[in-house]
Amino acid sequence: MISLPFSLEQLPVSSADESLHRIMQDRPGLVPVLLGDADVFSVEWAECVDEFEDPDAILAEAGTIDVDEWFAARRPELAHAEAEMEGSLKRFNAIWRVLILPYDALVLPVRLLRWAVTGTRPALLSSTPFDIGPLGDDAPQPASTVETLKAQLAELEFSGEGSDEELREIRDVIGAIETEGTGHRIYPDPIDYLTPRHGDTLAAGLIATDAPWKSAAWLQHGTYATSVPKPVLVAHCRWLWEKYGARIITASTDHLGFEVTRPPETEEEAREILSRFFVLCADEVNAENRGTDGSSLVGVSRWWVWWD
C-alpha cells in the first residue's frame, strides 16, 4: 500500500461539522477533508491508488491552465460525442422494444391489477435499458419526489415486501418533504453521505497546504481523479474557490463535497457550474443531471458532487 500523503485525525461523529470548522480556524496551514470511516478509507486508498502523483507537479501544471478556455474548447467535443451516443442508444432501444413486447403482453394483466389496487398508474411497457425521453418544452416532466415515493410505498404495501421499519422510514420522508416544502429533489448533505452508520468517529485528512483548493491535488483515491487529468480538476477547484468560495470538505471514491461561502445567485451561474462538472464526467450535482436548471445550487452552501 502506498503511504498516505497526509495525516489522519479522528473526529467525533456527533460534532464532525463543528470539529471540521475548528481545525480550519485554529490550525492555519492545514486543510481538513472528511474521508469517512478510517478503515474503509484506508482500504479504498489501497485499492484505488496504484501510483501517487506528486501534488506539487499537479499544482504547477494547474497553474498554467485557463479554465474558461479549457471548458469552452471541450463543450463542442462533448456535444458531438453525446449526439453520437444518443443515436446509438436509440437504435439499441428500438431493437430492445421489439424483443420485450411478448413479455409486456404477458404481465399486462398484473400491471392493470396493481393500478386498480394502488391507484397509481404503472408503466405499461417495460423501460428500455437506456431510456432517452423526448426533449423540449412539451416533453413530459418527471414526477416529483413525493409522487415517486408514494408510488413506491403503495407498491411495497401491495406486495408485502417492505418491512415495517422500511415503510415507516418512507412515510417519514414523505411527511418531512410535504411539511418542509423541499421541492422535487432529494440529495444528501456531503458530511451525512460519508458518516458511518455504525461507529462514533470520522477520519479527517489533514492536508498541509496554503489554500483550500489545493487539497484536490492530494485527493487521488476517487473516480474524479481518474475521469479527467488531475491538473484540470485542481484548476476547476481553484475557479470554484476564487469565484464562489467553494472548498472541498468531504471526499470518497465516488464523490466530493463542497462548502460554499458565496453560492451562485442565479440559475445561469448555477447551470455553468453544472456544465463544468459534467464535462469533468460527474453524474450528479445535488441530484441534478444534464439538462436541469441548476436551482439546487442557487443560494445553497453545500454541494454534493457524485461520480458513478
C-alpha positions in Angstrom: 0.0 0.0 0.0 1.2 3.5 -0.9 1.7 5.5 2.3 -0.9 8.2 2.9 0.4 11.6 1.9 -1.3 13.3 4.8 -2.1 12.5 8.5 -5.5 11.4 9.7 -7.3 12.6 12.7 -10.3 11.0 14.3 -13.3 13.4 14.8 -16.4 12.6 16.8 -19.4 11.9 14.6 -21.7 13.9 16.9 -19.7 17.1 16.3 -17.9 16.4 13.0 -19.2 19.7 11.5 -18.0 21.8 14.4 -14.7 19.9 14.6 -14.0 20.5 10.9 -14.5 24.2 11.2 -12.5 24.4 14.4 -9.5 22.9 12.6 -10.0 25.4 9.7 -9.9 28.3 12.2 -7.3 27.2 14.8 -4.8 25.4 12.6 -3.7 27.6 9.6 -1.7 25.7 7.0 -3.8 22.6 7.3 -6.8 21.9 5.1 -9.1 19.3 6.7 -11.2 16.9 4.5 -13.6 14.4 5.9 -13.0 10.9 4.5 -15.4 8.7 6.3 -14.6 5.6 8.4 -10.8 5.4 8.7 -10.6 1.7 8.0 -12.9 2.0 4.9 -10.9 4.9 3.6 -7.6 3.1 4.0 -9.0 0.1 2.0 -10.2 2.5 -0.7 -6.8 4.2 -0.9 -5.0 0.8 -1.1 -7.4 -0.4 -3.9 -7.6 2.8 -5.9 -4.2 4.4 -5.8 -1.6 2.5 -7.7 0.7 5.4 -8.1 0.6 8.6 -6.1 1.4 11.6 -8.3 3.4 14.5 -6.9 0.9 17.1 -5.8 3.5 19.9 -6.4 3.8 18.9 -10.0 0.0 18.7 -10.4 -0.3 22.2 -8.8 2.4 23.6 -11.1 0.6 22.3 -14.2 -2.8 23.5 -12.9 -1.3 27.0 -12.7 -0.8 27.0 -16.4 -4.5 26.2 -17.2 -7.0 28.8 -18.2 -10.2 27.0 -17.1 -12.5 29.2 -19.1 -10.7 28.4 -22.3 -10.3 24.7 -21.4 -14.1 24.2 -20.8 -15.1 26.3 -23.8 -12.9 24.1 -26.0 -14.3 20.8 -24.7 -18.0 21.7 -24.9 -18.3 21.2 -28.7 -16.4 17.9 -28.4 -18.7 16.7 -25.6 -21.9 17.7 -27.5 -20.7 15.8 -30.6 -19.9 12.7 -28.5 -23.3 12.8 -26.7 -25.1 13.2 -30.0 -23.4 10.1 -31.4 -24.1 8.2 -28.2 -27.8 9.2 -28.2 -28.2 7.9 -31.8 -26.6 4.6 -30.9 -28.8 4.2 -27.8 -32.0 5.0 -29.7 -31.2 2.2 -32.2 -30.5 -0.3 -29.4 -33.7 0.7 -27.6 -35.8 0.2 -30.7 -34.4 -3.4 -31.1 -35.0 -4.0 -27.4 -38.6 -2.8 -27.5 -39.4 -5.3 -30.2 -37.8 -8.2 -28.3 -39.5 -7.3 -25.0 -43.1 -6.9 -26.3 -44.1 -10.6 -25.7 -43.1 -10.2 -22.0 -45.0 -6.9 -21.7 -48.1 -8.6 -23.1 -47.7 -11.4 -20.6 -47.5 -9.2 -17.5 -50.0 -6.6 -18.6 -52.9 -8.1 -16.5 -50.7 -7.9 -13.4 -49.9 -4.3 -14.0 -53.5 -3.4 -14.6 -54.5 -5.1 -11.3 -51.8 -3.2 -9.5 -53.2 0.0 -11.0 -56.7 -0.8 -9.7 -55.4 -1.6 -6.2 -52.9 1.2 -5.6 -54.5 3.9 -7.7 -51.1 4.7 -9.2 -50.7 4.3 -12.9 -47.8 1.9 -13.6 -45.6 1.9 -16.7 -47.5 -0.4 -19.1 -44.3 -1.1 -21.1 -41.0 -2.1 -19.6 -38.4 0.5 -19.6 -35.6 0.2 -22.2 -32.0 -0.3 -20.9 -31.1 3.3 -21.9 -34.2 5.5 -21.6 -34.0 8.7 -23.7 -37.0 10.8 -23.2 -38.3 13.5 -25.7 -36.6 16.9 -25.5 -38.1 20.3 -25.4 -40.8 22.2 -23.5 -43.5 19.8 -24.4 -41.7 16.8 -23.0 -43.4 15.1 -20.1 -41.9 16.3 -16.8 -40.7 13.7 -14.3 -42.9 13.0 -11.3 -42.0 14.8 -8.1 -40.0 13.0 -5.5 -43.1 12.9 -3.2 -45.2 11.2 -6.0 -42.4 8.8 -6.7 -42.0 7.8 -3.0 -45.8 7.5 -2.6 -45.9 5.1 -5.6 -43.0 3.1 -4.2 -44.7 3.0 -0.8 -48.0 1.8 -2.3 -46.2 -0.9 -4.3 -44.4 -2.2 -1.2 -47.6 -2.2 0.8 -49.4 -4.1 -2.0 -46.6 -6.6 -2.5 -45.9 -7.1 1.2 -42.2 -6.9 0.5 -41.4 -3.9 2.7 -40.6 -4.3 6.4 -42.5 -2.2 9.0 -39.3 -0.2 9.5 -38.8 0.4 5.8 -42.4 1.5 5.3 -42.1 3.8 8.3 -39.0 5.4 7.0 -40.6 6.1 3.6 -43.6 7.6 5.3 -41.4 9.8 7.5 -39.5 11.1 4.4 -42.8 11.9 2.6 -44.1 13.7 5.6 -40.9 15.7 6.0 -40.9 16.8 2.4 -44.6 17.8 2.5 -44.1 19.7 5.7 -40.8 21.5 4.8 -41.5 22.0 1.1 -38.1 20.8 0.0 -39.2 20.5 -3.6 -38.7 17.6 -6.0 -35.1 16.8 -5.5 -33.5 14.9 -2.6 -29.8 14.7 -2.2 -27.5 14.0 0.8 -25.5 16.6 2.8 -21.9 15.6 1.9 -21.0 15.1 5.6 -24.0 12.9 6.2 -23.2 11.0 3.0 -20.0 9.5 4.4 -20.8 9.4 8.1 -20.6 5.8 9.2 -23.9 4.3 10.2 -22.2 2.3 12.9 -19.3 4.0 14.7 -18.6 7.1 16.7 -15.7 8.7 14.7 -15.0 10.1 11.3 -11.5 10.3 9.8 -10.3 13.7 8.6 -7.3 14.0 6.3 -5.1 17.0 7.3 -3.5 18.3 4.2 -0.6 20.7 4.6 -1.2 23.5 2.0 -1.8 27.2 2.0 -5.1 27.3 0.1 -8.2 25.1 0.3 -8.5 24.4 -3.4 -5.0 22.9 -3.5 -6.2 20.0 -1.4 -7.6 18.4 -4.6 -4.1 17.6 -5.7 -3.7 15.2 -2.8 -7.1 13.5 -3.2 -6.3 10.8 -5.7 -8.4 7.9 -4.5 -11.7 8.7 -6.3 -13.3 8.4 -9.7 -12.9 12.1 -10.1 -9.1 11.6 -10.0 -9.2 9.2 -13.0 -12.0 10.8 -15.1 -10.0 13.8 -16.1 -6.4 15.0 -15.9 -5.7 15.8 -12.2 -4.4 19.4 -13.0 -7.7 20.2 -14.7 -9.7 19.1 -11.6 -7.4 21.2 -9.5 -7.7 24.2 -11.8 -11.5 23.8 -11.6 -11.4 23.7 -7.8 -9.3 26.9 -7.9 -12.0 28.6 -10.1 -14.7 27.4 -7.7 -12.8 28.8 -4.7 -11.9 32.2 -6.2 -15.4 32.8 -7.7 -17.7 31.2 -5.1 -15.6 30.4 -2.0 -16.2 26.7 -2.6 -13.9 24.4 -0.7 -13.7 20.6 -0.5 -14.9 19.3 2.9 -15.6 15.6 2.1 -14.2 13.0 -0.3 -14.7 9.4 -1.0 -14.2 7.1 -4.1 -17.4 8.4 -5.7 -18.0 12.0 -4.5 -16.6 15.3 -3.5 -18.5 17.5 -1.1 -18.1 21.3 -1.1 -18.9 24.0 1.4 -19.6 27.3 -0.4 -19.4 30.8 1.2 -20.6 32.8 -1.9 -23.1 30.4 -3.7 -24.4 31.4 -7.1 -27.3 33.8 -7.1 -28.8 33.0 -10.5 -29.7 29.8 -12.4 -27.5 31.0 -15.2 -24.4 30.8 -12.9 -25.6 27.5 -11.5 -26.0 26.0 -14.9 -22.5 27.0 -15.8 -21.2 25.2 -12.7 -23.3 22.1 -13.5 -21.9 22.2 -17.1 -18.3 22.3 -15.9 -18.8 19.4 -13.5 -20.5 17.3 -16.2 -17.6 18.0 -18.6 -15.5 16.5 -15.8 -17.6 13.4 -16.1 -19.6 13.9 -12.9 -23.0 12.2 -13.0 -25.0 14.3 -10.4 -24.6 17.6 -8.7 -27.1 18.0 -5.8 -29.1 15.3 -7.6 -29.3 17.4 -10.8 -28.3 15.9 -14.1 -27.6 17.2 -17.6 -30.3 19.4 -18.8 -31.7 20.5 -15.4 -32.0 24.1 -14.3 -29.4 24.4 -11.6 -31.9 25.6 -9.0 -30.5 23.3 -6.3 -27.2 25.2 -6.3 -28.7 28.8 -6.1 -28.1 30.2 -2.6 -27.1 26.7 -1.3 -24.0 26.4 0.9 -23.3 22.7 0.5 -22.8 20.8 -2.8 -22.7 17.0 -3.2 -21.0 16.0 -6.5 -21.2 12.4 -7.4 -19.3 10.3 -10.0 -20.6 6.8 -10.8 
